């Protein structure tokens, strides 16, 4: 019933920018904390950023702090992340996640999208 669909991924050069979107349906979006995670081959799934249900509290991974900005538009049931100054380290599959509570780890989120690929290379 709950569906999350990511979009906006692609290939960019180092220093470039991308904006990812996550369209949510099938649940009370405004009452859920939402987050972006990413996972590169052979690496652990990493929390990129979380925005809590009120929309005013955010948490970022140290690796993206100052470069990424997470936001939500509750009226549109959509989650965003603006990613600037991208580096090859940012290359990964990016996933949108939602949970009534949430937390710092992937296992703290129960609903997931299929992911959108971000590739940063020369």
C-alpha positions as CSV (number, residue, x, y, z in Angstrom):
1,X,0.0,0.0,0.0
2,X,2.8,2.4,0.9
3,X,4.8,3.5,-2.1
4,X,7.9,5.7,-2.4
5,X,9.2,6.5,-5.8
6,X,12.6,8.3,-6.3
7,X,13.6,10.3,-9.3
8,X,16.2,12.8,-10.3
9,X,19.3,10.6,-10.3
10,X,21.8,10.6,-13.1
11,X,25.5,11.1,-14.0
12,X,27.4,14.3,-13.2
13,X,30.9,15.5,-13.1
14,X,32.7,16.2,-9.8
15,X,31.5,19.6,-8.5
16,X,28.2,19.2,-10.1
17,X,24.7,19.2,-8.6
18,X,21.6,17.0,-8.6
19,X,18.2,17.3,-7.0
20,X,16.5,14.1,-6.0
21,X,12.8,13.7,-5.4
22,X,10.7,11.1,-3.6
23,X,7.0,11.0,-4.3
24,X,5.0,9.3,-1.5
25,X,1.6,7.8,-1.6
26,X,-0.6,5.3,0.3
27,X,0.1,6.6,3.9
28,X,-0.2,9.6,6.1
29,X,3.0,11.2,4.8
30,X,2.9,14.2,7.0
31,X,3.1,12.1,10.2
32,X,6.2,10.1,9.1
33,X,9.9,10.9,9.4
34,X,11.6,10.6,6.1
35,X,15.2,10.1,5.1
36,X,17.6,9.6,2.3
37,X,20.0,6.7,2.4
38,X,22.6,5.6,-0.1
39,X,24.5,2.4,-0.8
40,X,27.5,1.8,-3.0
41,X,28.5,-1.8,-4.1
42,X,30.3,-3.5,-1.2
43,X,29.5,-0.8,1.3
44,X,27.0,-0.5,4.1
45,X,23.8,1.4,3.5
46,X,24.4,4.9,4.9
47,X,22.0,7.5,6.2
48,X,22.5,10.6,4.2
49,X,19.9,12.9,5.9
50,X,16.7,12.7,7.8
51,X,13.9,15.2,8.1
52,X,11.4,14.6,10.9
53,X,7.7,14.7,10.7
54,X,7.4,18.4,11.6
55,X,9.8,19.4,8.8
56,X,11.8,21.7,11.0
57,X,14.3,19.2,12.4
58,X,17.0,17.7,10.2
59,X,20.1,15.5,10.6
60,X,22.9,15.1,8.1
61,X,25.7,12.6,7.8
62,X,29.1,14.3,8.4
63,X,30.1,13.4,4.9
64,X,27.4,15.5,3.3
65,X,26.9,18.3,5.8
66,X,27.2,21.7,4.1
67,X,26.7,20.2,0.6
68,X,23.3,18.5,0.8
69,X,20.0,19.9,1.9
70,X,16.9,17.8,2.7
71,X,13.4,19.3,2.5
72,X,9.8,18.1,2.3
73,X,6.7,19.5,0.8
74,X,3.9,18.0,2.8
75,X,1.2,19.4,0.5
76,X,2.7,17.6,-2.4
77,X,3.7,14.5,-0.4
78,X,7.2,14.8,-1.8
79,X,10.7,14.6,-0.2
80,X,13.7,16.3,-1.8
81,X,17.4,16.4,-1.4
82,X,19.5,19.1,-3.1
83,X,23.1,17.8,-3.6
84,X,25.8,20.2,-4.4
85,X,29.6,19.9,-4.8
86,X,29.3,16.3,-5.7
87,X,32.4,14.0,-5.5
88,X,33.0,10.5,-6.7
89,X,32.5,9.4,-3.1
90,X,28.8,10.3,-3.5
91,X,28.3,7.7,-6.2
92,X,25.7,5.3,-4.9
93,X,22.1,4.2,-5.2
94,X,20.0,6.6,-3.3
95,X,16.9,5.5,-1.5
96,X,14.0,7.3,0.0
97,X,12.7,5.9,3.3
98,X,9.9,6.6,5.6
99,X,8.9,5.5,9.1
100,X,6.6,6.7,11.9
101,X,9.6,7.2,14.1
102,X,12.8,6.7,12.2
103,X,16.4,6.6,13.4
104,X,20.0,6.7,12.2
105,X,20.1,3.2,10.8
106,X,18.5,1.7,7.7
107,X,16.8,-0.9,9.9
108,X,15.0,2.0,11.7
109,X,12.9,2.6,8.5
110,X,10.2,0.3,7.3
111,X,9.2,1.8,4.0
112,X,11.6,2.1,1.0
113,X,11.6,3.2,-2.5
114,X,13.4,1.3,-5.3
115,X,16.3,3.8,-5.5
116,X,17.7,6.1,-8.0
117,X,21.3,5.9,-9.2
118,X,23.7,8.8,-8.7
119,X,27.1,8.6,-10.5
120,X,29.8,11.2,-10.1
121,X,32.8,10.8,-12.4
122,X,35.0,12.6,-14.8
